[in-house]
Amino acid sequence: MSVKDDFGPELGSGGTGTVYEGPDNTVYKVTTGDELANSDLLREFFTLTRLQNKPDLPVPQIIDAGSLEDGARYIQMAKIEGDMLTRILPSMPKADVQSVQTQINQIFNQLSEIGIFHGDAGGLDNYLISYASGAPRVHLIDFVEGGRDPSGQKAKDDAKTINQILNRYL
């Protein structure tokens, strides 16, 4: 049995590859198989691995990772329920935008303190927003462009980028 047998419906795609529904409330992020995509996913894997011991950081939790027979790479992660910020931001009440902005600032402050950066903070598809408790809850996803920055400055710059965008909705 192959890992590919676990792939469910496609949930989305981008330059690195495709995200598929997985079994038991998981998702698979699978590269196109080319060298650059594989390198990007490997960087994301190492970045997320550094964050796995930070349970208070709302980022994807890794379950498994590996290679497929065709040379593509994958990461299996716990599925995060929510809507992409890009879809809901235009109709979001200002109080919710403020809550989202506060949470995002907290996330990037934590990343700065541990020397990790996201790298695509302006991509509104990188924020999943859930409303399980009635209030918005932010999850930061897709660390393909992220990595280490011991100075913490890149995470601070990421925060400025997303704040400029969110301020337009306040």
VEXLUMVO-705003 format. One record per residue: residue number from 1; x, y, z of N, C-alpha, C, CB in turn; residue in one letter. Coordinates in nm, 3 decimals. Glycine has a CB too. Example, Ala and Ser with C-alpha at 12.3 -4.5 7.8 and 13.67 -1.06 7.14 Angstrom:
// VEXLUMVO-705003
{1 {1.319 -0.569 0.780} {1.230 -0.450 0.780} {1.320 -0.330 0.780} {1.131 -0.447 0.905} "A"},
{2 {1.285 -0.225 0.708} {1.367 -0.106 0.714} {1.290 0.003 0.787} {1.408 -0.060 0.572} "S"},
***
This chain:
// VEXLUMVO-705003
{1 {0.084 -0.118 0.000} {0.000 0.000 0.000} {0.089 0.125 0.000} {-0.096 0.000 0.122} "M"},
{2 {0.055 0.222 -0.082} {0.131 0.344 -0.098} {0.064 0.459 -0.021} {0.144 0.380 -0.247} "S"},
{3 {0.144 0.559 0.016} {0.090 0.679 0.078} {-0.014 0.742 -0.014} {0.203 0.781 0.111} "V"},
{4 {0.008 0.734 -0.145} {-0.087 0.791 -0.240} {-0.227 0.734 -0.224} {-0.038 0.769 -0.382} "K"},
{5 {-0.236 0.611 -0.173} {-0.367 0.550 -0.150} {-0.447 0.626 -0.045} {-0.351 0.404 -0.107} "D"},
{6 {-0.379 0.704 0.040} {-0.445 0.781 0.144} {-0.494 0.917 0.096} {-0.352 0.800 0.260} "D"},
{7 {-0.451 0.959 -0.025} {-0.490 1.091 -0.074} {-0.638 1.094 -0.105} {-0.408 1.129 -0.198} "F"},
{8 {-0.706 1.191 -0.047} {-0.847 1.214 -0.076} {-0.858 1.326 -0.178} {-0.926 1.248 0.052} "G"},
{9 {-0.969 1.397 -0.174} {-0.991 1.506 -0.269} {-0.886 1.617 -0.255} {-1.130 1.564 -0.250} "P"},
{10 {-0.861 1.686 -0.365} {-0.770 1.800 -0.365} {-0.837 1.915 -0.291} {-0.732 1.841 -0.510} "E"},
{11 {-0.761 1.979 -0.203} {-0.812 2.092 -0.126} {-0.761 2.226 -0.179} {-0.775 2.077 0.019} "L"},
{12 {-0.648 2.222 -0.248} {-0.589 2.344 -0.300} {-0.456 2.314 -0.363} {-0.573 2.449 -0.191} "G"},
{13 {-0.404 2.412 -0.437} {-0.274 2.393 -0.499} {-0.205 2.528 -0.515} {-0.287 2.322 -0.636} "S"},
{14 {-0.075 2.521 -0.535} {0.006 2.640 -0.553} {0.135 2.603 -0.623} {0.035 2.708 -0.418} "G"},
{15 {0.233 2.690 -0.612} {0.359 2.670 -0.683} {0.437 2.549 -0.637} {0.443 2.789 -0.669} "G"},
{16 {0.426 2.514 -0.510} {0.501 2.401 -0.457} {0.435 2.269 -0.491} {0.516 2.414 -0.307} "T"},
{17 {0.302 2.268 -0.495} {0.233 2.142 -0.521} {0.087 2.150 -0.484} {0.298 2.030 -0.446} "G"},
{18 {0.036 2.041 -0.430} {-0.107 2.026 -0.405} {-0.131 1.977 -0.263} {-0.171 1.929 -0.505} "T"},
{19 {-0.241 2.023 -0.203} {-0.282 1.976 -0.071} {-0.404 1.886 -0.091} {-0.315 2.097 0.025} "V"},
{20 {-0.395 1.767 -0.031} {-0.503 1.668 -0.041} {-0.559 1.637 0.097} {-0.453 1.539 -0.109} "Y"},
{21 {-0.686 1.604 0.099} {-0.747 1.550 0.220} {-0.677 1.418 0.252} {-0.903 1.531 0.203} "E"},
{22 {-0.653 1.392 0.379} {-0.592 1.267 0.421} {-0.686 1.192 0.514} {-0.456 1.291 0.489} "G"},
{23 {-0.645 1.076 0.560} {-0.730 1.000 0.653} {-0.722 1.060 0.795} {-0.687 0.852 0.656} "P"},
{24 {-0.821 1.028 0.876} {-0.819 1.062 1.019} {-0.792 1.209 1.046} {-0.715 0.980 1.088} "D"},
{25 {-0.861 1.297 0.973} {-0.853 1.441 0.995} {-0.711 1.495 0.973} {-0.899 1.473 1.136} "N"},
{26 {-0.650 1.451 0.863} {-0.518 1.499 0.824} {-0.523 1.554 0.682} {-0.412 1.387 0.835} "T"},
{27 {-0.416 1.619 0.641} {-0.397 1.664 0.504} {-0.256 1.626 0.460} {-0.420 1.818 0.490} "V"},
{28 {-0.241 1.611 0.330} {-0.109 1.588 0.271} {-0.073 1.707 0.183} {-0.106 1.455 0.188} "Y"},
{29 {0.044 1.762 0.205} {0.099 1.862 0.114} {0.203 1.790 0.031} {0.160 1.987 0.192} "K"},
{30 {0.180 1.786 -0.102} {0.263 1.705 -0.192} {0.323 1.796 -0.298} {0.180 1.591 -0.257} "V"},
{31 {0.453 1.784 -0.319} {0.520 1.869 -0.418} {0.491 1.821 -0.560} {0.671 1.870 -0.394} "T"},
{32 {0.527 1.908 -0.653} {0.519 1.874 -0.795} {0.626 1.772 -0.832} {0.533 2.000 -0.882} "T"},
{33 {0.725 1.758 -0.747} {0.834 1.664 -0.772} {0.959 1.729 -0.828} {0.788 1.558 -0.866} "G"},
{34 {0.949 1.856 -0.871} {1.071 1.918 -0.923} {1.161 1.959 -0.807} {1.036 2.040 -1.011} "D"},
{35 {1.286 1.981 -0.838} {1.388 2.005 -0.736} {1.358 2.126 -0.649} {1.521 2.023 -0.802} "E"},
{36 {1.313 2.235 -0.708} {1.283 2.356 -0.631} {1.166 2.333 -0.535} {1.252 2.473 -0.725} "L"},
{37 {1.061 2.269 -0.583} {0.945 2.240 -0.498} {0.985 2.148 -0.382} {0.831 2.176 -0.580} "A"},
{38 {1.064 2.046 -0.412} {1.110 1.955 -0.307} {1.194 2.029 -0.204} {1.190 1.839 -0.368} "N"},
{39 {1.280 2.119 -0.250} {1.364 2.198 -0.160} {1.277 2.288 -0.072} {1.465 2.283 -0.241} "S"},
{40 {1.176 2.351 -0.133} {1.085 2.437 -0.057} {1.013 2.359 0.052} {0.982 2.503 -0.151} "D"},
{41 {0.963 2.241 0.018} {0.890 2.161 0.116} {0.983 2.112 0.227} {0.821 2.042 0.048} "L"},
{42 {1.105 2.081 0.192} {1.201 2.039 0.294} {1.228 2.153 0.392} {1.333 1.992 0.227} "L"},
{43 {1.242 2.275 0.339} {1.262 2.392 0.426} {1.140 2.411 0.517} {1.286 2.520 0.341} "R"},
{44 {1.019 2.395 0.459} {0.899 2.406 0.541} {0.896 2.299 0.650} {0.773 2.396 0.453} "E"},
{45 {0.933 2.178 0.613} {0.937 2.069 0.711} {1.029 2.103 0.827} {0.982 1.938 0.644} "F"},
{46 {1.150 2.149 0.798} {1.245 2.181 0.905} {1.197 2.300 0.989} {1.383 2.212 0.846} "F"},
{47 {1.134 2.398 0.925} {1.080 2.511 1.000} {0.970 2.465 1.094} {1.027 2.619 0.904} "T"},
{48 {0.876 2.387 1.042} {0.766 2.338 1.126} {0.816 2.244 1.235} {0.661 2.267 1.041} "L"},
{49 {0.918 2.166 1.205} {0.975 2.076 1.306} {1.024 2.156 1.426} {1.090 1.993 1.246} "T"},
{50 {1.085 2.271 1.401} {1.133 2.357 1.510} {1.018 2.412 1.594} {1.216 2.473 1.454} "R"},
{51 {0.898 2.416 1.537} {0.783 2.473 1.607} {0.697 2.368 1.677} {0.698 2.551 1.511} "L"},
{52 {0.725 2.242 1.656} {0.642 2.136 1.711} {0.642 2.132 1.862} {0.686 2.004 1.658} "Q"},
{53 {0.745 2.181 1.925} {0.750 2.181 2.071} {0.694 2.310 2.130} {0.894 2.161 2.119} "N"},
{54 {0.621 2.385 2.049} {0.556 2.510 2.092} {0.406 2.494 2.075} {0.610 2.633 2.010} "K"},
{55 {0.340 2.419 2.164} {0.198 2.389 2.146} {0.107 2.512 2.148} {0.154 2.295 2.252} "P"},
{56 {0.155 2.624 2.202} {0.073 2.744 2.206} {0.077 2.822 2.074} {0.118 2.834 2.318} "D"},
{57 {0.165 2.783 1.984} {0.171 2.845 1.852} {0.073 2.775 1.758} {0.316 2.840 1.794} "L"},
{58 {-0.023 2.846 1.703} {-0.123 2.784 1.615} {-0.069 2.765 1.473} {-0.250 2.869 1.612} "P"},
{59 {0.013 2.661 1.458} {0.073 2.626 1.329} {0.047 2.478 1.302} {0.227 2.658 1.327} "V"},
{60 {0.064 2.434 1.178} {0.038 2.292 1.146} {0.125 2.197 1.227} {0.060 2.267 0.998} "P"},
{61 {0.063 2.087 1.269} {0.134 1.982 1.341} {0.168 1.870 1.244} {0.048 1.929 1.461} "Q"},
{62 {0.295 1.835 1.236} {0.342 1.732 1.144} {0.309 1.593 1.199} {0.495 1.745 1.120} "I"},
{63 {0.260 1.507 1.110} {0.231 1.367 1.145} {0.336 1.276 1.080} {0.088 1.327 1.099} "I"},
{64 {0.368 1.305 0.954} {0.459 1.219 0.878} {0.517 1.301 0.763} {0.385 1.090 0.824} "D"},
{65 {0.624 1.252 0.705} {0.684 1.315 0.588} {0.762 1.208 0.513} {0.777 1.435 0.627} "A"},
{66 {0.779 1.229 0.385} {0.855 1.131 0.308} {0.857 1.162 0.160} {0.799 0.994 0.330} "G"},
{67 {0.894 1.061 0.083} {0.905 1.070 -0.062} {0.812 0.971 -0.127} {1.050 1.045 -0.107} "S"},
{68 {0.765 1.007 -0.245} {0.684 0.917 -0.325} {0.771 0.855 -0.434} {0.562 0.992 -0.388} "L"},
{69 {0.720 0.751 -0.495} {0.797 0.679 -0.598} {0.836 0.768 -0.715} {0.716 0.560 -0.648} "E"},
{70 {0.757 0.870 -0.745} {0.784 0.957 -0.860} {0.880 1.072 -0.828} {0.655 1.013 -0.912} "D"},
{71 {0.935 1.074 -0.706} {1.030 1.178 -0.667} {0.967 1.295 -0.594} {1.100 1.228 -0.787} "G"},
{72 {0.835 1.299 -0.589} {0.768 1.405 -0.514} {0.788 1.382 -0.364} {0.616 1.409 -0.549} "A"},
{73 {0.782 1.489 -0.288} {0.792 1.484 -0.143} {0.658 1.522 -0.083} {0.906 1.577 -0.091} "R"},
{74 {0.635 1.478 0.041} {0.510 1.513 0.107} {0.531 1.537 0.256} {0.405 1.404 0.087} "Y"},
{75 {0.439 1.615 0.311} {0.427 1.629 0.456} {0.280 1.599 0.487} {0.470 1.775 0.508} "I"},
{76 {0.257 1.511 0.582} {0.122 1.487 0.632} {0.109 1.566 0.762} {0.094 1.332 0.653} "Q"},
{77 {0.002 1.645 0.771} {-0.019 1.731 0.888} {-0.161 1.713 0.941} {0.008 1.879 0.852} "M"},
{78 {-0.180 1.746 1.067} {-0.314 1.749 1.124} {-0.394 1.857 1.051} {-0.310 1.776 1.278} "A"},
{79 {-0.516 1.824 1.016} {-0.600 1.919 0.945} {-0.643 2.031 1.039} {-0.725 1.848 0.885} "K"},
{80 {-0.640 2.153 0.988} {-0.686 2.270 1.063} {-0.815 2.316 0.996} {-0.576 2.385 1.066} "I"},
{81 {-0.921 2.317 1.072} {-1.049 2.363 1.019} {-1.052 2.515 1.017} {-1.167 2.307 1.102} "E"},
{82 {-1.109 2.572 0.914} {-1.123 2.716 0.907} {-1.133 2.764 0.764} {-1.006 2.784 0.976} "G"},
{83 {-1.158 2.893 0.752} {-1.165 2.959 0.622} {-1.041 3.044 0.603} {-1.294 3.044 0.609} "D"},
{84 {-0.996 3.054 0.479} {-0.881 3.140 0.450} {-0.921 3.285 0.472} {-0.829 3.118 0.305} "M"},
{85 {-0.832 3.360 0.533} {-0.858 3.500 0.563} {-0.895 3.576 0.437} {-0.737 3.563 0.629} "L"},
{86 {-0.835 3.543 0.325} {-0.864 3.615 0.202} {-1.012 3.605 0.162} {-0.777 3.560 0.089} "T"},
{87 {-1.077 3.495 0.199} {-1.218 3.476 0.163} {-1.313 3.551 0.255} {-1.253 3.328 0.167} "R"},
{88 {-1.277 3.563 0.383} {-1.373 3.618 0.478} {-1.341 3.761 0.523} {-1.380 3.530 0.599} "I"},
{89 {-1.221 3.808 0.498} {-1.181 3.941 0.545} {-1.273 4.053 0.494} {-1.040 3.969 0.503} "L"},
{90 {-1.312 4.053 0.367} {-1.396 4.165 0.319} {-1.528 4.180 0.394} {-1.425 4.146 0.172} "P"},
{91 {-1.582 4.072 0.448} {-1.710 4.080 0.519} {-1.696 4.067 0.671} {-1.804 3.973 0.468} "S"},
{92 {-1.575 4.066 0.719} {-1.549 4.045 0.862} {-1.579 4.174 0.940} {-1.403 4.001 0.884} "M"},
{93 {-1.652 4.162 1.053} {-1.675 4.280 1.137} {-1.542 4.336 1.189} {-1.766 4.243 1.256} "P"},
{94 {-1.538 4.467 1.209} {-1.414 4.532 1.253} {-1.360 4.473 1.383} {-1.436 4.682 1.271} "K"},
{95 {-1.449 4.438 1.474} {-1.403 4.379 1.601} {-1.332 4.248 1.576} {-1.522 4.357 1.697} "A"},
{96 {-1.378 4.169 1.480} {-1.311 4.043 1.447} {-1.177 4.069 1.379} {-1.401 3.957 1.357} "D"},
{97 {-1.172 4.172 1.294} {-1.045 4.206 1.229} {-0.944 4.246 1.336} {-1.064 4.322 1.125} "V"},
{98 {-0.988 4.322 1.435} {-0.898 4.362 1.543} {-0.849 4.240 1.622} {-0.969 4.462 1.637} "Q"},
{99 {-0.939 4.146 1.648} {-0.900 4.024 1.719} {-0.800 3.943 1.638} {-1.024 3.938 1.749} "S"},
{100 {-0.826 3.931 1.508} {-0.734 3.859 1.419} {-0.598 3.927 1.417} {-0.793 3.851 1.275} "V"},
{101 {-0.599 4.059 1.408} {-0.473 4.134 1.405} {-0.394 4.114 1.535} {-0.500 4.283 1.382} "Q"},
{102 {-0.462 4.118 1.646} {-0.396 4.097 1.775} {-0.333 3.958 1.781} {-0.496 4.116 1.892} "T"},
{103 {-0.408 3.856 1.740} {-0.356 3.719 1.741} {-0.236 3.704 1.648} {-0.466 3.619 1.702} "Q"},
{104 {-0.246 3.762 1.529} {-0.136 3.753 1.433} {-0.011 3.820 1.490} {-0.175 3.818 1.298} "I"},
{105 {-0.028 3.935 1.554} {0.088 4.002 1.616} {0.150 3.915 1.724} {0.046 4.137 1.676} "N"},
{106 {0.067 3.847 1.803} {0.119 3.757 1.905} {0.197 3.642 1.842} {0.004 3.703 1.991} "Q"},
{107 {0.144 3.587 1.733} {0.212 3.477 1.664} {0.349 3.522 1.614} {0.126 3.424 1.546} "I"},
{108 {0.353 3.637 1.547} {0.480 3.682 1.492} {0.578 3.725 1.602} {0.457 3.797 1.396} "F"},
{109 {0.527 3.776 1.714} {0.616 3.806 1.827} {0.680 3.678 1.880} {0.537 3.877 1.941} "N"},
{110 {0.600 3.572 1.892} {0.655 3.444 1.938} {0.757 3.391 1.838} {0.542 3.340 1.958} "Q"},
{111 {0.727 3.401 1.710} {0.822 3.354 1.609} {0.952 3.433 1.617} {0.760 3.366 1.467} "L"},
{112 {0.940 3.564 1.635} {1.059 3.648 1.647} {1.145 3.606 1.766} {1.018 3.796 1.662} "S"},
{113 {1.079 3.577 1.878} {1.152 3.538 1.999} {1.230 3.408 1.982} {1.056 3.525 2.115} "E"},
{114 {1.180 3.318 1.897} {1.250 3.190 1.878} {1.331 3.186 1.749} {1.150 3.075 1.879} "I"},
{115 {1.337 3.300 1.678} {1.422 3.309 1.561} {1.370 3.238 1.437} {1.554 3.255 1.594} "G"},
{116 {1.239 3.237 1.419} {1.175 3.176 1.301} {1.095 3.284 1.230} {1.084 3.054 1.341} "I"},
{117 {1.092 3.279 1.097} {1.007 3.371 1.022} {0.921 3.292 0.924} {1.093 3.476 0.947} "F"},
{118 {0.811 3.353 0.884} {0.715 3.290 0.794} {0.753 3.311 0.648} {0.575 3.344 0.821} "H"},
{119 {0.780 3.434 0.610} {0.828 3.464 0.476} {0.721 3.505 0.376} {0.897 3.347 0.424} "G"},
{120 {0.594 3.482 0.405} {0.487 3.524 0.315} {0.369 3.576 0.397} {0.442 3.407 0.222} "D"},
{121 {0.399 3.668 0.486} {0.297 3.719 0.577} {0.187 3.793 0.505} {0.360 3.810 0.678} "A"},
{122 {0.215 3.849 0.389} {0.113 3.923 0.315} {0.017 3.835 0.238} {0.178 4.017 0.220} "G"},
{123 {0.045 3.707 0.229} {-0.044 3.614 0.159} {-0.162 3.578 0.248} {0.032 3.487 0.115} "G"},
{124 {-0.277 3.635 0.224} {-0.393 3.615 0.312} {-0.443 3.471 0.312} {-0.505 3.707 0.271} "L"},
{125 {-0.401 3.391 0.215} {-0.436 3.249 0.214} {-0.356 3.171 0.319} {-0.413 3.189 0.074} "D"},
{126 {-0.259 3.234 0.381} {-0.175 3.168 0.480} {-0.230 3.175 0.622} {-0.038 3.228 0.477} "N"},
{127 {-0.350 3.229 0.636} {-0.415 3.240 0.766} {-0.549 3.169 0.759} {-0.433 3.390 0.808} "Y"},
{128 {-0.565 3.065 0.839} {-0.694 2.998 0.849} {-0.763 3.052 0.974} {-0.677 2.841 0.856} "L"},
{129 {-0.889 3.091 0.956} {-0.966 3.148 1.066} {-1.081 3.054 1.098} {-1.018 3.291 1.030} "I"},
{130 {-1.088 3.013 1.224} {-1.199 2.929 1.269} {-1.282 3.009 1.369} {-1.149 2.795 1.332} "S"},
{131 {-1.406 2.970 1.381} {-1.498 3.036 1.474} {-1.560 2.935 1.569} {-1.608 3.110 1.397} "Y"},
{132 {-1.486 2.836 1.609} {-1.539 2.729 1.695} {-1.598 2.783 1.825} {-1.431 2.627 1.726} "A"},
{133 {-1.536 2.882 1.884} {-1.584 2.935 2.013} {-1.665 3.063 1.995} {-1.466 2.961 2.106} "S"},
{134 {-1.700 3.098 1.873} {-1.774 3.220 1.846} {-1.685 3.337 1.810} {-1.858 3.256 1.964} "G"},
{135 {-1.563 3.338 1.859} {-1.466 3.443 1.827} {-1.366 3.386 1.727} {-1.392 3.494 1.956} "A"},
{136 {-1.308 3.471 1.644} {-1.212 3.420 1.546} {-1.086 3.367 1.613} {-1.175 3.528 1.446} "P"},
{137 {-1.035 3.259 1.559} {-0.908 3.200 1.604} {-0.820 3.184 1.481} {-0.930 3.060 1.677} "R"},
{138 {-0.699 3.235 1.488} {-0.605 3.237 1.376} {-0.510 3.119 1.382} {-0.526 3.368 1.374} "V"},
{139 {-0.487 3.058 1.266} {-0.383 2.956 1.249} {-0.297 3.001 1.131} {-0.445 2.811 1.223} "H"},
{140 {-0.167 3.001 1.150} {-0.072 3.040 1.046} {-0.024 2.914 0.975} {0.047 3.121 1.105} "L"},
{141 {-0.039 2.909 0.843} {0.001 2.791 0.766} {0.099 2.830 0.656} {-0.124 2.722 0.705} "I"},
{142 {0.149 2.731 0.586} {0.232 2.745 0.467} {0.363 2.821 0.493} {0.155 2.815 0.358} "D"},
{143 {0.456 2.751 0.554} {0.587 2.808 0.588} {0.692 2.781 0.479} {0.634 2.752 0.721} "F"},
{144 {0.648 2.760 0.355} {0.740 2.727 0.246} {0.849 2.832 0.230} {0.662 2.713 0.115} "V"},
{145 {0.815 2.958 0.249} {0.913 3.065 0.230} {0.982 3.106 0.360} {0.846 3.187 0.168} "E"},
{146 {0.952 3.035 0.467} {1.006 3.070 0.598} {1.139 3.004 0.627} {0.909 3.033 0.703} "G"},
{147 {1.183 3.023 0.749} {1.309 2.964 0.790} {1.358 3.024 0.920} {1.413 2.982 0.683} "G"},
{148 {1.488 3.015 0.939} {1.551 3.065 1.062} {1.603 3.206 1.042} {1.666 2.972 1.106} "R"},
{149 {1.589 3.285 1.146} {1.647 3.419 1.153} {1.674 3.448 1.300} {1.551 3.527 1.089} "D"},
{150 {1.793 3.413 1.348} {1.823 3.431 1.490} {1.800 3.573 1.542} {1.965 3.393 1.514} "P"},
{151 {1.807 3.673 1.455} {1.786 3.811 1.500} {1.639 3.838 1.532} {1.835 3.909 1.395} "S"},
{152 {1.549 3.761 1.472} {1.406 3.783 1.493} {1.348 3.895 1.410} {1.380 3.810 1.635} "G"},
{153 {1.431 3.965 1.335} {1.386 4.082 1.260} {1.290 4.046 1.146} {1.505 4.157 1.204} "Q"},
{154 {1.314 3.934 1.080} {1.228 3.897 0.967} {1.085 3.871 1.014} {1.283 3.772 0.897} "K"},
{155 {1.066 3.811 1.131} {0.931 3.791 1.184} {0.867 3.925 1.218} {0.934 3.700 1.309} "A"},
{156 {0.944 4.019 1.269} {0.892 4.153 1.297} {0.850 4.222 1.167} {0.998 4.238 1.372} "K"},
{157 {0.930 4.204 1.063} {0.894 4.260 0.932} {0.769 4.194 0.877} {1.010 4.243 0.833} "D"},
{158 {0.756 4.062 0.898} {0.634 3.991 0.857} {0.512 4.053 0.926} {0.644 3.839 0.892} "D"},
{159 {0.523 4.082 1.055} {0.412 4.141 1.129} {0.373 4.277 1.071} {0.449 4.156 1.278} "A"},
{160 {0.472 4.357 1.036} {0.443 4.488 0.976} {0.369 4.473 0.845} {0.573 4.567 0.954} "K"},
{161 {0.409 4.374 0.765} {0.345 4.351 0.636} {0.196 4.320 0.652} {0.415 4.238 0.561} "T"},
{162 {0.162 4.226 0.738} {0.023 4.187 0.753} {-0.056 4.297 0.825} {0.011 4.055 0.830} "I"},
{163 {0.007 4.369 0.916} {-0.062 4.480 0.983} {-0.103 4.588 0.883} {0.027 4.540 1.091} "N"},
{164 {-0.018 4.618 0.788} {-0.052 4.718 0.687} {-0.176 4.675 0.608} {0.066 4.741 0.592} "Q"},
{165 {-0.185 4.548 0.579} {-0.301 4.497 0.505} {-0.426 4.503 0.592} {-0.276 4.352 0.458} "I"},
{166 {-0.417 4.453 0.714} {-0.534 4.449 0.802} {-0.582 4.588 0.841} {-0.502 4.369 0.927} "L"},
{167 {-0.491 4.684 0.852} {-0.531 4.820 0.887} {-0.629 4.879 0.786} {-0.409 4.909 0.899} "N"},
{168 {-0.625 4.832 0.664} {-0.719 4.882 0.561} {-0.864 4.840 0.591} {-0.678 4.829 0.422} "R"},
{169 {-0.880 4.741 0.675} {-1.014 4.689 0.706} {-1.065 4.738 0.842} {-1.013 4.537 0.704} "Y"},
{170 {-0.988 4.823 0.906} {-1.028 4.875 1.039} {-1.088 5.015 1.028} {-0.908 4.878 1.134} "L"},
***
